[in-house]
């Protein structure tokens, strides 16, 4: 993703353009507590979240064949939580 200080740029990536991934992200965000949401509202933290998603579903190369559209909603929600929960847990360890 390179230097992305603007969260809007994150949506230029193929993985983030997927409607399924955005709906799954919305469901995941609804499960987060207020402190996590406040932390995620900061640009650099939100970009870290987007980078984790893009790393899991890259545009090309290893791992790019299985797109979010290939998952059922429940399975995609589980996979997204597996990818994003460590990002939020990192917040707890660093005290941000």
C-alpha positions, -999 to +999 in steps of 0.1 A: +000+000+000+030+023+004+027+055+024-010+060+030-018+088+054-053+092+039-078+064+047-096+071+015-066+059-004-069+025+012-101+019-007-082+021-040-069-014-033-088-043-048-094-061-015-110-030+000-132-023-030-150-055-024-186-049-012-185-082+007-154-071+026-168-037+034-200-053+047-180-077+067-159-049+081-190-031+091-203-061+110-169-065+127-168-028+137-203-031+152-188-058+176-160-035+188-162-016+221-161+022+223-124+023+232-115+002+201-136+023+179-120+055+192-086+040+186-096+029+151-109+064+142-073+077+142-060+078+106-028+058+113-046+031+132-073+028+105-046+025+078-031-004+098-064-021+097-066-016+059-031-029+055-040-061+074-069-066+051-048-060+020-021-083+033-046-111+037-063-105+003-035-092-019-042-080-055-017-104-070+009-130-059+005-157-032-029-156-016-046-136-043-066-165-059-090-167-029-110-134-031-135-123-004-163-130-029-154-167-027-164-169+010-199-172+025-207-142+048-202-162+080-169-176+069-157-142+057-167-126+090-146-152+109-116-148+086-118-110+089-120-112+127-090-136+126-070-109+106-082-078+124-085-089+161-047-089+165-045-053+152-069-042+179-052-064+206-019-047+196-035-015+208-040-030+243-003-041+244+011-007+233-013+014+253-022+037+224 
